[in-house]
Amino acid sequence: MGWFQDLFRVLWRPLSKEVKELVGTDRFGNKYYYIPEYRNWRGQIIREKRIVEAANRREIDYEVGDIPAEWEAWIRKTRKTPPTSKEILKNVKYREEIKMKSKDIYEEEKLLGEESNKELLAPPVQTQIKGHASARYFGKEEPSVAPTSTGKTFQPGSWMPQDSKSHN
C-alpha cells in the first residue's frame, strides 16, 4: 500500500500545482517541507501546509521524541520560522544544563532532608517495666498502703486485717 501512495503522490503533484519546498532536516534524518497556499484546478484556495517525512517510514518504528521540540513547534504552527541548527544546539545544551542543575538540587535536598530528620526525631524512650503481666496491677502504679481517691475513682490500699488472736 505504501508504494501505491508514493506513486499516486508523484503523479498528483504536477496536476495539483502543489510545490513542496525542503525547509530543513534534523539530526534524526527527518525532512521538513513547506507547501505555500495555492489555488487548485477547481479554483479552491488550499491553505499552506507544513509536512515532515520521517526517517523511519514505518509507523511502528516511530517513537515519541523522534521529532525535536523546535521542529514540532514549527509543524504545529506555534512558531512562524523554522528553527536553525544553531538554535537547536543551543537548546540541547540548555536542557543538559537544566538536568545537571536539577540533579544537584535533588542531591542537596536529599542531604538536607536526612540531616533535618535526625534533628527532629526524638531520642528513643527508655522504659522500665515493673511487675509481671499476670499481676493485677500490671501497667498501673503499685498498690500503696494508704487508699487513694481522686473524685470519681477510688483505689483501696493494700491493708490487711490483723489476726484476731493477737487483737486483745
PATORDO-94788 format. One record per residue (C-alpha): x, y, z; residue number from 1; chain. Coordinates in Angstrom, 1 decimal, m for minus. Each point is the difference from the previous one (the first is absolute). Layout:
<nulos>
<nulo <X Y Z> NUM 'A'>
...
</nulos>
This chain:
<nulos>
<nulo <0.0 0.0 0.0> 1 'A'>
<nulo <2.9 2.4 0.8> 2 'A'>
<nulo <1.5 m0.2 m3.5> 3 'A'>
<nulo <m3.4 0.7 m1.5> 4 'A'>
<nulo <m0.5 3.1 2.0> 5 'A'>
<nulo <3.5 1.2 m1.0> 6 'A'>
<nulo <m0.8 m0.6 m3.7> 7 'A'>
<nulo <m3.3 1.9 0.4> 8 'A'>
<nulo <1.7 2.9 1.6> 9 'A'>
<nulo <2.7 0.2 m2.7> 10 'A'>
<nulo <m2.7 0.1 m2.7> 11 'A'>
<nulo <m2.4 2.3 1.9> 12 'A'>
<nulo <2.5 2.8 0.9> 13 'A'>
<nulo <0.5 1.4 m3.6> 14 'A'>
<nulo <m3.8 0.0 m0.5> 15 'A'>
<nulo <m0.8 1.7 3.3> 16 'A'>
<nulo <2.5 2.8 m0.3> 17 'A'>
<nulo <1.3 m1.0 3.4> 18 'A'>
<nulo <3.6 1.1 0.4> 19 'A'>
<nulo <1.9 m1.6 2.8> 20 'A'>
<nulo <3.1 2.0 1.3> 21 'A'>
<nulo <2.6 m1.7 2.2> 22 'A'>
<nulo <0.4 2.2 3.1> 23 'A'>
<nulo <2.4 m2.1 2.0> 24 'A'>
<nulo <1.0 m3.3 1.6> 25 'A'>
<nulo <0.7 m1.0 3.6> 26 'A'>
<nulo <2.7 m2.2 1.6> 27 'A'>
<nulo <m2.3 m3.1 m0.3> 28 'A'>
<nulo <m0.3 0.4 m3.7> 29 'A'>
<nulo <m3.6 1.2 m0.2> 30 'A'>
<nulo <m0.7 2.5 m2.8> 31 'A'>
<nulo <m2.2 3.0 0.4> 32 'A'>
<nulo <m1.9 1.5 m2.9> 33 'A'>
<nulo <m2.1 3.1 m0.6> 34 'A'>
<nulo <m2.8 0.3 m2.5> 35 'A'>
<nulo <m1.3 3.6 m0.5> 36 'A'>
<nulo <m3.6 0.9 m0.5> 37 'A'>
<nulo <m1.2 m0.6 m3.6> 38 'A'>
<nulo <m3.1 m0.4 m2.2> 39 'A'>
<nulo <m0.9 m3.4 m1.2> 40 'A'>
<nulo <m1.4 m0.9 m3.5> 41 'A'>
<nulo <m3.6 0.7 1.2> 42 'A'>
<nulo <0.9 3.5 1.3> 43 'A'>
<nulo <0.0 m1.0 3.7> 44 'A'>
<nulo <2.5 1.6 2.3> 45 'A'>
<nulo <2.1 m2.6 1.7> 46 'A'>
<nulo <1.6 1.2 3.3> 47 'A'>
<nulo <3.7 m0.3 0.6> 48 'A'>
<nulo <1.4 m3.3 1.4> 49 'A'>
<nulo <2.9 m1.0 2.0> 50 'A'>
<nulo <1.1 m3.6 m0.4> 51 'A'>
<nulo <2.5 m2.3 1.6> 52 'A'>
<nulo <1.3 m3.1 m1.8> 53 'A'>
<nulo <1.3 m2.3 2.7> 54 'A'>
<nulo <3.3 m1.8 m0.4> 55 'A'>
<nulo <m1.8 m3.2 1.3> 56 'A'>
<nulo <m2.7 m0.6 m2.6> 57 'A'>
<nulo <m1.8 m2.6 2.1> 58 'A'>
<nulo <m2.3 1.4 2.7> 59 'A'>
<nulo <1.0 m2.8 2.4> 60 'A'>
<nulo <3.6 1.2 m0.1> 61 'A'>
<nulo <m1.1 3.5 0.9> 62 'A'>
<nulo <0.7 1.1 3.7> 63 'A'>
<nulo <m1.1 3.0 1.9> 64 'A'>
<nulo <2.9 2.5 m0.1> 65 'A'>
<nulo <1.1 m0.9 m3.5> 66 'A'>
<nulo <m0.9 3.5 m1.0> 67 'A'>
<nulo <1.8 2.7 1.9> 68 'A'>
<nulo <m2.2 2.5 1.9> 69 'A'>
<nulo <1.1 2.9 m2.1> 70 'A'>
<nulo <m1.1 m1.7 m3.3> 71 'A'>
<nulo <m3.2 m1.3 1.6> 72 'A'>
<nulo <m0.9 3.6 1.0> 73 'A'>
<nulo <0.6 1.0 m3.7> 74 'A'>
<nulo <m2.1 m2.8 m1.3> 75 'A'>
<nulo <m2.9 0.8 2.4> 76 'A'>
<nulo <0.3 3.7 m1.1> 77 'A'>
<nulo <0.8 1.3 3.5> 78 'A'>
<nulo <3.1 1.7 m1.4> 79 'A'>
<nulo <0.2 1.7 m3.4> 80 'A'>
<nulo <3.5 m0.7 m1.0> 81 'A'>
<nulo <1.7 m3.3 m0.2> 82 'A'>
<nulo <2.8 m0.6 2.6> 83 'A'>
<nulo <3.7 0.4 m0.9> 84 'A'>
<nulo <2.6 m2.6 0.9> 85 'A'>
<nulo <1.7 2.5 2.3> 86 'A'>
<nulo <m3.3 0.6 1.9> 87 'A'>
<nulo <m0.5 m3.8 0.4> 88 'A'>
<nulo <3.5 m0.5 1.3> 89 'A'>
<nulo <m0.4 2.9 2.5> 90 'A'>
<nulo <m3.3 m1.5 1.3> 91 'A'>
<nulo <1.6 m3.5 0.3> 92 'A'>
<nulo <2.8 1.5 2.1> 93 'A'>
<nulo <m2.5 1.9 2.1> 94 'A'>
<nulo <m2.0 m3.1 0.7> 95 'A'>
<nulo <3.2 m1.9 1.1> 96 'A'>
<nulo <0.9 2.9 2.4> 97 'A'>
<nulo <m3.5 m0.1 1.5> 98 'A'>
<nulo <0.2 m3.8 0.5> 99 'A'>
<nulo <3.4 0.4 1.8> 100 'A'>
<nulo <m1.3 2.8 2.2> 101 'A'>
<nulo <m3.2 m1.9 0.9> 102 'A'>
<nulo <2.1 m3.0 0.9> 103 'A'>
<nulo <2.3 2.1 2.2> 104 'A'>
<nulo <m3.0 1.6 1.7> 105 'A'>
<nulo <m1.6 m3.4 0.6> 106 'A'>
<nulo <3.2 m1.3 1.6> 107 'A'>
<nulo <0.2 3.1 2.3> 108 'A'>
<nulo <m3.6 m0.4 1.0> 109 'A'>
<nulo <0.5 m3.7 0.8> 110 'A'>
<nulo <3.0 0.8 2.3> 111 'A'>
<nulo <m1.8 2.9 1.7> 112 'A'>
<nulo <m3.1 m2.2 0.5> 113 'A'>
<nulo <2.1 m2.8 1.7> 114 'A'>
<nulo <1.7 2.6 2.3> 115 'A'>
<nulo <m3.3 1.6 1.0> 116 'A'>
<nulo <m1.6 m3.4 0.6> 117 'A'>
<nulo <2.7 m0.8 2.5> 118 'A'>
<nulo <m0.5 3.3 1.8> 119 'A'>
<nulo <m3.8 m0.3 0.1> 120 'A'>
<nulo <m0.2 m3.6 1.2> 121 'A'>
<nulo <m0.3 m0.4 3.8> 122 'A'>
<nulo <2.5 m2.4 1.6> 123 'A'>
<nulo <m1.4 m3.4 0.8> 124 'A'>
<nulo <m1.9 m0.3 3.3> 125 'A'>
<nulo <1.5 m2.2 2.7> 126 'A'>
<nulo <m2.8 m1.7 1.9> 127 'A'>
<nulo <0.2 m2.0 3.2> 128 'A'>
<nulo <m2.3 m2.9 0.3> 129 'A'>
<nulo <m1.2 m0.6 3.5> 130 'A'>
<nulo <m1.8 m3.1 1.1> 131 'A'>
<nulo <m1.2 m2.9 m2.1> 132 'A'>
<nulo <m2.7 m0.1 m2.6> 133 'A'>
<nulo <m2.1 m2.4 2.1> 134 'A'>
<nulo <m0.1 2.3 3.0> 135 'A'>
<nulo <m3.3 1.9 0.5> 136 'A'>
<nulo <1.8 3.3 0.1> 137 'A'>
<nulo <2.2 m0.5 m3.1> 138 'A'>
<nulo <0.3 3.3 m1.9> 139 'A'>
<nulo <m1.4 2.0 3.0> 140 'A'>
<nulo <1.7 1.4 3.0> 141 'A'>
<nulo <0.8 m2.5 2.6> 142 'A'>
<nulo <m2.6 m0.2 2.8> 143 'A'>
<nulo <0.8 2.2 3.0> 144 'A'>
<nulo <m0.8 m0.6 3.6> 145 'A'>
<nulo <m2.2 3.1 0.2> 146 'A'>
<nulo <m3.2 0.1 m2.1> 147 'A'>
<nulo <0.0 2.7 m2.7> 148 'A'>
<nulo <m3.0 1.8 m1.5> 149 'A'>
<nulo <m0.4 2.7 m2.7> 150 'A'>
<nulo <m3.6 0.9 m0.1> 151 'A'>
<nulo <m1.7 m2.7 m2.1> 152 'A'>
<nulo <2.7 m2.7 0.3> 153 'A'>
<nulo <0.9 m1.8 3.2> 154 'A'>
<nulo <2.8 m2.4 0.4> 155 'A'>
<nulo <0.2 m2.0 3.2> 156 'A'>
<nulo <3.3 m0.4 1.8> 157 'A'>
<nulo <1.7 m3.3 0.7> 158 'A'>
<nulo <m1.1 0.0 3.7> 159 'A'>
<nulo <m0.6 m3.4 1.4> 160 'A'>
<nulo <m1.8 m0.6 3.3> 161 'A'>
<nulo <2.1 m1.3 2.8> 162 'A'>
<nulo <m0.5 m3.4 1.5> 163 'A'>
<nulo <m2.9 m0.1 2.4> 164 'A'>
<nulo <2.1 m2.0 2.5> 165 'A'>
<nulo <2.5 2.6 0.5> 166 'A'>
<nulo <m2.6 2.8 0.3> 167 'A'>
<nulo <m0.7 m0.1 3.6> 168 'A'>
</nulos>
